[in-house]
Amino acid sequence: MRAPQLVAVLALGALVVAGCGAPPGTAVGTQPEANDTAAVTTDPEPDPYSLLPYPVVDTGQTTCFDESQPISCPTPGEALAGQDADYTGIAPSYRDNGDGTVTDLVTGLMWQQDPGDKMTYAAAVAGAESFRLAGYNDWRLPTIKELYSLIDFSGSDASACESLDHCEAVPFLDTTYFDFEYGDPTAGERVIDAQWATNTVYRGTTMGGNETMFGVNFADGRIKGYPIGSVGGTEKTYFVAYVRGNPAFGLNDFVSNGDGTVSDLATGLMWQQDDSRAGMDWPAALAYCSALEAGGNKDWRLPNAKEIQSIVDYGRSPSFTGSAAIDPVFETSPITREDGSAGYGFYWTGTTHATPQGGEYAVYVAFGEALGWMTLPGRGGLALLDVHGAGAQRSDPKVGSASDYPDGHGPQGDVVRIDNLARCVRDGGVTTPGL
């Protein structure tokens, strides 16, 4: 971000108002109802970057990886430099309020601490209006950007766990503050059936016609589109944590700088306006951003998972707007999909998607349809479908050949490309090289 813009943003942030970047710890929105005892407290002065309307909280990933295993973090100029753990962003900071709520001291959001039992999506939407906790009555079902702010990539994917007896996975959520449960195999669930619901409805359909909302799975570390209603006569259920406060969170404020860069005044991040225009594997994407010169700047890097998810426009999709799920201020390369049709791509991040066995996969965000190979009832053979929606966050092997995965990967046959696009990011001091 250009210095004058950054100064302006911080000056605005210092002039906080209720409901928009209010200092962490300040009650935002509806005050406690009569006879309620919820207290309003004031915390120490926050990091100035947390006063931005939409501060992007760090992923929590502190381990660097090569193509498969942990390594010492590379120094600038070395191979694989510029990955997530090479940089430390705005550190997560929570306060347990002792009343069933948790305040995020960076985002200004207050969360229901225990999501309780799973419920249908209809129940989750309807329950927000009557939900009462800690004396507040202005709770809401979170957006996908609000809920994703909680994801913690120090976790590891539980997809390979068939039971909880010998599962060495770690949740992608800070369980010091938030209650968490894996799926219950004794009840016919998979271990990874720990999807949390949001109010963000996909501008399209998935799995051949399902109305879909985006949810976060803190067991496997992904965003996917999940069915809203019944599928095959069964209505899926989800964990639900209601939220309140900071209505500005998740709202971008893009400015084209006229030099091939775009500043987001809400997050304090500066973006490459174009993308790499060619797919590449993960090590090449890291090198591409490290070598980029744009807008008179050389300190570009591959964004982490939370940074690139912050620029997804969930009001757009190929089927709804005929575009990628991103603001038109950005230039987006078209790609040829696996069936030969035109589409939009997946974008690498510097964040490794770890498993208990290592770090063979890295996170990407799908700005085009999150495709998969599936067989639908009444259809012969595999069909290429939008299985998780434009705006999903999944992962690919860091290196290799897509031809080794002709039927995709995972239960929905997620398309594997490996040669994904890159869009680089830089900042005005929000992140600093890690030690």
Phi, psi and omega per residue, in radians:
M1 nan 2.416 3.079
R2 -1.129 2.497 -3.021
A3 -0.963 -0.791 -3.131
P4 -1.037 -0.660 3.127
Q5 -1.139 -0.740 -3.111
L6 -1.111 -0.726 3.114
V7 -1.071 -0.726 -3.139
A8 -1.110 -0.727 -3.141
V9 -1.103 -0.778 -3.116
L10 -1.184 -0.614 3.097
A11 -1.122 -0.732 3.089
L12 -1.125 -0.686 -3.129
G13 -1.096 -0.579 -3.130
A14 -1.218 -0.443 3.115
L15 -1.611 1.119 -3.023
V16 -1.233 2.588 3.058
V17 -2.259 2.707 -3.119
A18 -1.016 2.296 3.071
G19 1.548 -0.102 -3.134
C20 -2.533 1.609 3.139
G21 1.243 0.471 3.111
A22 -1.098 2.618 -3.127
P23 -0.974 2.397 3.109
P24 -0.916 2.425 3.139
G25 1.698 -0.270 3.101
T26 -1.488 2.325 3.108
A27 -1.137 2.315 -3.088
V28 -2.099 2.435 3.109
G29 1.491 -2.531 -3.076
T30 -1.150 2.301 3.117
Q31 -1.374 2.874 3.099
P32 -0.925 2.494 3.136
E33 -1.227 2.937 -3.137
A34 -0.962 2.445 3.113
N35 1.251 0.064 3.053
D36 -1.479 2.791 -3.015
T37 -2.078 0.158 -3.125
A38 -1.017 2.308 -3.069
A39 -1.711 2.637 3.028
V40 -1.808 2.177 -3.106
T41 -2.135 2.812 3.103
T42 -2.061 2.286 -3.126
D43 -1.736 2.939 3.089
P44 -1.012 2.804 -3.137
E45 -0.951 2.178 -3.108
P46 -1.357 2.905 2.959
D47 -0.947 2.362 -3.073
P48 -1.031 -0.480 -3.132
Y49 -1.259 -0.357 3.082
S50 -1.308 -0.152 3.077
L51 -1.449 -0.112 3.015
L52 -1.078 2.626 -3.140
P53 -1.054 -0.547 -3.036
Y54 -2.353 1.181 3.137
P55 -1.211 2.282 3.121
V56 -1.576 1.961 -3.090
V57 -1.302 2.471 -3.138
D58 -1.027 2.677 -3.103
T59 -1.273 -0.331 -3.089
G60 1.473 0.030 3.135
Q61 -1.415 2.060 -3.090
T62 -2.019 -0.008 3.123
T63 -1.840 2.285 3.031
C64 -1.557 2.675 -3.096
F65 -2.351 2.632 2.878
D66 -1.564 -2.573 -3.116
E67 -1.214 -0.172 -3.114
S68 -2.686 -0.410 -2.982
Q69 -2.329 2.795 3.078
P70 -1.085 2.529 3.105
I71 -2.452 2.950 2.944
S72 -1.203 2.459 -3.071
C73 -1.100 2.275 -3.137
P74 -1.175 2.669 3.043
T75 -1.613 2.774 -3.129
P76 -0.908 2.342 -3.114
G77 1.690 -0.344 3.097
E78 -1.471 2.811 3.081
A79 -1.049 2.441 3.088
L80 1.236 0.209 3.061
A81 -1.234 2.669 3.101
G82 1.595 0.150 3.093
Q83 -1.375 3.041 -2.967
D84 -0.875 -0.927 -3.024
A85 -1.254 -0.131 3.055
D86 -1.262 -0.243 -3.058
Y87 -2.280 2.546 3.089
T88 -2.014 2.066 -3.137
G89 -1.641 -2.598 3.124
I90 -1.302 1.931 -3.039
A91 -1.112 2.420 3.038
P92 -1.033 2.528 3.130
S93 -2.631 2.086 -3.084
Y94 -2.154 2.752 3.008
R95 -2.285 2.155 3.005
D96 -1.378 2.016 -3.059
N97 -1.417 -0.077 3.096
G98 1.278 0.214 -3.112
D99 -2.303 0.405 -3.121
G100 1.541 0.130 3.113
T101 -2.163 2.730 3.061
V102 -2.244 2.262 3.079
T103 -1.726 2.239 3.010
D104 -1.481 1.954 -3.029
L105 -1.298 -0.181 3.087
V106 -1.615 -0.892 -3.054
T107 -1.480 -0.331 -3.070
G108 1.387 0.133 3.125
L109 -1.527 2.492 3.038
M110 -1.914 2.351 -3.018
W111 -2.085 2.578 2.882
Q112 -1.158 2.209 -3.024
Q113 -1.320 -0.683 -3.075
D114 -1.997 1.983 -3.132
P115 -1.230 -0.209 3.104
G116 1.217 -2.682 -3.120
D117 -1.350 2.703 3.086
K118 -1.130 2.702 3.095
M119 -2.524 2.859 3.068
T120 -1.207 2.840 3.137
Y121 -1.128 -0.686 3.118
A122 -1.050 -0.708 3.119
A123 -1.185 -0.631 3.135
A124 -1.122 -0.760 3.135
V125 -1.170 -0.816 -3.103
A126 -1.171 -0.566 -3.048
G127 -1.254 -0.355 -3.077
A128 -1.086 -0.706 -3.065
E129 -1.128 -0.596 -3.086
S130 -1.752 0.005 -3.075
F131 -1.228 2.336 3.094
R132 -2.301 2.298 3.096
L133 -2.700 2.368 3.110
A134 0.961 0.477 3.074
G135 1.481 0.012 -3.128
Y136 -1.719 2.551 -3.117
N137 -2.138 0.236 -3.089
D138 -1.970 0.633 3.119
W139 -1.303 2.659 3.117
R140 -2.506 2.765 2.984
L141 -1.243 2.262 -3.021
P142 -1.217 2.739 2.932
T143 -1.331 2.931 3.124
I144 -1.155 -0.557 3.118
K145 -1.268 -0.624 3.072
E146 -1.126 -0.858 -3.087
L147 -1.156 -0.663 -3.119
Y148 -1.182 -0.344 3.100
S149 -1.071 -0.359 -3.113
L150 -1.516 -0.218 -3.021
I151 -1.150 2.486 -3.040
D152 -2.228 1.906 -3.069
F153 -1.485 0.363 2.840
S154 -1.443 -0.086 3.093
G155 -1.332 3.067 3.115
S156 -2.446 2.533 -2.976
D157 -1.190 2.247 -3.129
A158 -1.631 0.208 -3.029
S159 -1.016 -0.554 -3.098
A160 -1.462 -0.089 -3.099
C161 -1.418 2.083 3.092
E162 -1.557 -0.342 3.074
S163 -2.581 3.042 3.128
L164 -1.607 -0.085 -3.051
D165 -1.126 -0.748 -3.073
H166 -2.218 0.514 -3.120
C167 -1.473 2.099 -3.107
E168 -1.729 0.144 -3.140
A169 -1.183 2.772 3.125
V170 -2.144 2.279 -3.117
P171 -1.033 2.601 3.073
F172 -1.512 0.853 -3.075
L173 -2.730 2.501 3.135
D174 -1.337 1.712 -3.080
T175 -1.383 0.011 2.968
T176 -1.192 -0.521 -3.067
Y177 -1.972 -0.530 -3.037
F178 -2.024 2.433 3.069
D179 -1.313 2.481 -3.067
F180 -2.552 2.482 3.030
E181 -2.357 2.400 2.937
Y182 -1.323 2.953 3.014
G183 -1.119 2.741 -3.042
D184 -1.847 1.762 3.134
P185 -1.061 -0.480 3.138
T186 -1.223 -0.274 3.102
A187 -1.816 0.268 3.125
G188 1.497 0.144 3.115
E189 -1.633 2.839 2.940
R190 -1.494 2.729 3.077
V191 -0.986 -0.627 -3.080
I192 -1.432 0.083 3.108
D193 -1.369 1.212 -3.134
A194 -2.289 0.842 -3.102
Q195 -1.434 2.367 3.108
W196 -1.903 2.405 -2.999
A197 -1.534 2.715 3.011
T198 -2.340 3.046 3.107
N199 -1.646 0.149 -3.110
T200 -1.499 1.872 -3.114
V201 -1.622 2.362 -3.098
Y202 -1.204 2.393 3.063
R203 -1.463 1.074 -3.116
G204 2.952 -2.985 3.071
T205 -2.216 2.819 3.128
T206 -2.217 2.905 3.066
M207 0.963 0.578 3.082
G208 1.506 0.256 3.051
G209 2.434 0.101 -3.127
N210 -1.339 2.312 2.923
E211 -1.154 2.413 -2.832
T212 -2.403 2.493 2.940
M213 -2.104 2.721 3.088
F214 -1.548 2.327 3.093
G215 -2.299 2.872 3.095
V216 -1.909 2.311 3.068
N217 -1.844 1.871 -3.108
F218 -1.429 0.012 3.041
A219 -1.578 -0.630 -3.121
D220 -2.011 -0.002 3.022
G221 1.234 0.840 -3.093
R222 -2.463 2.743 2.858
I223 -1.823 2.270 3.043
K224 -2.453 2.797 2.998
G225 -1.468 2.293 -3.105
Y226 -2.144 2.601 -3.086
P227 -1.146 2.458 3.124
I228 -1.449 -0.734 -3.101
G229 -1.823 -2.691 -3.105
S230 -1.455 2.565 3.071
V231 -2.240 2.076 -3.106
G232 1.121 0.504 3.124
G233 1.503 -0.033 -3.139
T234 -2.044 2.296 3.121
E235 -1.723 2.102 -3.091
K236 -1.208 2.594 3.121
T237 -2.044 2.731 -3.029
Y238 -2.424 2.712 2.927
F239 -1.317 2.601 -3.099
V240 -2.387 2.199 2.999
A241 -2.148 1.982 3.129
Y242 -1.329 2.767 -3.056
V243 -2.390 2.808 3.055
R244 -2.606 2.833 3.092
G245 1.642 2.937 3.086
N246 0.564 1.330 3.128
P247 -1.200 -0.178 3.121
A248 -1.438 -0.195 -3.072
F249 -1.171 2.291 3.130
G250 1.630 -0.055 -3.136
L251 -1.736 2.034 -3.109
N252 -1.390 2.789 3.080
D253 -2.446 1.411 -3.015
F254 -1.458 2.456 3.046
V255 -2.315 2.132 3.036
S256 -1.340 2.202 -3.069
N257 -1.534 -0.034 3.092
G258 1.282 0.239 -3.114
D259 -2.346 0.422 -3.125
G260 1.524 0.189 3.116
T261 -2.262 2.757 3.097
V262 -2.264 2.231 3.070
S263 -1.720 2.418 2.996
D264 -1.837 1.813 -3.090
L265 -1.196 -0.275 3.122
A266 -1.370 -0.611 -3.077
T267 -1.821 -0.304 -3.062
G268 1.416 0.174 -3.120
L269 -1.743 2.598 3.017
M270 -1.970 2.400 -3.030
W271 -2.092 2.583 2.904
Q272 -1.135 2.217 -3.082
Q273 -1.242 -0.660 3.078
D274 -1.606 -3.094 3.003
D275 -2.149 -2.987 -3.033
S276 -1.205 -0.275 3.122
R277 1.153 -0.025 3.085
A278 -2.627 2.519 3.088
G279 -1.320 2.691 -3.127
M280 -2.772 2.788 3.109
D281 -1.344 3.091 -2.996
W282 -1.120 -0.815 3.104
P283 -1.035 -0.654 3.130
A284 -1.199 -0.618 3.111
A285 -1.142 -0.716 3.068
L286 -1.047 -0.794 -3.125
A287 -1.162 -0.659 3.134
Y288 -1.031 -0.845 -3.107
C289 -1.226 -0.641 3.129
S290 -1.109 -0.495 -3.101
A291 -1.663 -0.086 -3.037
L292 -1.202 2.415 2.943
E293 -2.123 2.109 -3.129
A294 -2.673 2.457 3.123
G295 1.076 0.445 -3.119
G296 1.348 0.205 -3.106
N297 -2.081 2.605 3.141
K298 -2.109 -0.011 -3.036
D299 -1.666 0.811 3.136
W300 -1.493 2.716 3.103
R301 -2.632 2.851 3.041
L302 -1.249 2.254 -3.088
P303 -1.176 2.684 3.006
N304 -1.394 3.079 -3.019
A305 -1.065 -0.745 -3.097
K306 -1.246 -0.597 3.137
E307 -1.124 -0.866 -3.080
I308 -1.258 -0.535 3.068
Q309 -1.145 -0.423 -3.114
S310 -1.168 -0.355 -3.121
I311 -1.786 0.101 3.011
V312 -1.169 2.368 3.045
D313 -1.817 1.778 -3.070
Y314 -1.341 0.029 3.009
G315 -1.586 0.001 -3.111
R316 -2.145 2.665 3.040
S317 -2.886 2.782 3.127
P318 -0.988 -0.666 -3.095
S319 -1.400 -0.382 -3.075
F320 -1.683 -0.806 -3.084
T321 -1.980 -0.052 -3.085
G322 1.173 0.476 -3.061
S323 -2.489 2.971 2.961
A324 -1.210 2.874 -3.107
A325 -1.469 1.130 -3.106
I326 -2.686 2.645 -3.135
D327 -1.051 2.456 -3.122
P328 -1.165 -0.078 3.009
V329 -1.118 -0.377 3.116
F330 -1.636 2.601 3.014
E331 -1.639 2.382 -3.037
T332 -2.289 2.180 -3.124
S333 -1.268 2.313 2.965
P334 -1.307 2.689 3.093
I335 -2.256 2.942 2.985
T336 -1.750 2.080 -3.117
R337 -1.275 3.006 -3.039
E338 -1.132 -0.325 3.092
D339 -1.711 0.137 3.103
G340 1.594 -0.109 3.137
S341 -1.483 2.888 3.139
A342 -1.407 2.579 3.117
G343 -2.874 -2.825 -3.135
Y344 -2.262 2.786 -2.843
G345 -1.706 -3.115 2.975
F346 -1.703 2.567 -3.097
Y347 -2.143 2.183 -3.141
W348 -1.108 2.676 2.906
T349 -2.150 2.922 3.089
G350 -1.462 0.105 -3.050
T351 -1.635 2.155 3.041
T352 -1.315 2.408 3.071
H353 -1.710 1.610 -2.954
A354 -1.377 2.632 2.946
T355 -2.094 2.963 3.074
P356 -1.053 -0.310 -3.113
Q357 -1.601 -0.268 -3.134
G358 2.650 -2.616 -3.012
G359 -2.334 0.927 -3.110
E360 -1.265 -0.399 -3.055
Y361 -1.930 2.651 3.006
A362 -2.188 2.669 -3.078
V363 -1.301 2.441 2.901
Y364 -2.317 2.775 3.027
V365 -2.012 2.319 -3.133
A366 -1.545 1.948 3.029
F367 -1.567 -0.249 2.910
G368 -1.824 -3.027 -3.119
E369 -1.061 2.384 3.099
A370 -1.485 1.564 -2.942
L371 -1.415 2.744 3.053
G372 -2.694 2.763 3.096
W373 -1.703 2.003 -3.102
M374 -2.403 2.730 3.019
T375 -1.804 2.135 3.115
L376 -1.691 2.593 3.097
P377 -0.954 2.315 3.106
G378 1.505 -0.070 3.113
R379 -2.010 2.437 3.120
G380 -1.540 2.409 3.077
G381 1.300 -3.128 -3.125
L382 -1.423 2.488 3.076
A383 -2.122 2.525 3.094
L384 -1.483 1.988 -3.037
L385 -2.193 2.698 2.926
D386 -1.360 1.755 -3.025
V387 -1.634 -0.411 -3.047
H388 -2.309 -0.071 3.019
G389 1.584 2.562 3.036
A390 -1.217 2.094 -3.009
G391 2.028 -0.055 3.078
A392 -1.221 2.718 3.024
Q393 -2.115 2.044 -3.137
R394 -2.263 -2.689 3.131
S395 -2.668 2.695 3.104
D396 -2.218 2.735 2.934
P397 -1.002 2.503 -3.078
K398 -1.217 -0.564 -3.124
V399 -2.437 2.913 3.097
G400 2.156 -2.820 -3.099
S401 -2.182 2.303 3.107
A402 -1.072 -0.444 -3.133
S403 -1.122 -0.286 3.101
D404 -1.369 -0.085 -3.103
Y405 -2.240 1.050 -3.059
P406 -1.101 -0.454 3.135
D407 -1.882 0.284 3.117
G408 1.361 -2.759 -3.037
H409 -2.522 2.437 3.051
G410 1.514 3.129 -3.018
P411 -1.142 -0.418 3.089
Q412 -1.839 0.270 3.093
G413 1.032 0.710 -3.109
D414 -0.839 2.199 3.087
V415 -1.010 2.330 3.092
V416 -1.913 2.144 -3.131
R417 -1.971 -0.680 -3.105
I418 1.155 -0.887 3.084
D419 -1.445 1.453 -3.109
N420 -1.772 2.934 -3.134
L421 -1.434 2.920 3.079
A422 -2.316 2.441 2.970
R423 -2.310 2.088 -2.943
C424 -1.575 2.821 -3.082
V425 -2.395 2.720 2.959
R426 -2.567 3.063 -3.084
D427 -2.516 3.070 -3.140
G428 -1.796 0.539 3.134
G429 2.017 0.047 -3.139
V430 -1.139 -0.670 3.115
T431 -2.011 2.599 3.120
T432 -2.308 2.643 -3.137
P433 -0.932 2.340 3.129
G434 -1.275 2.866 -3.126
L435 -1.515 nan nan
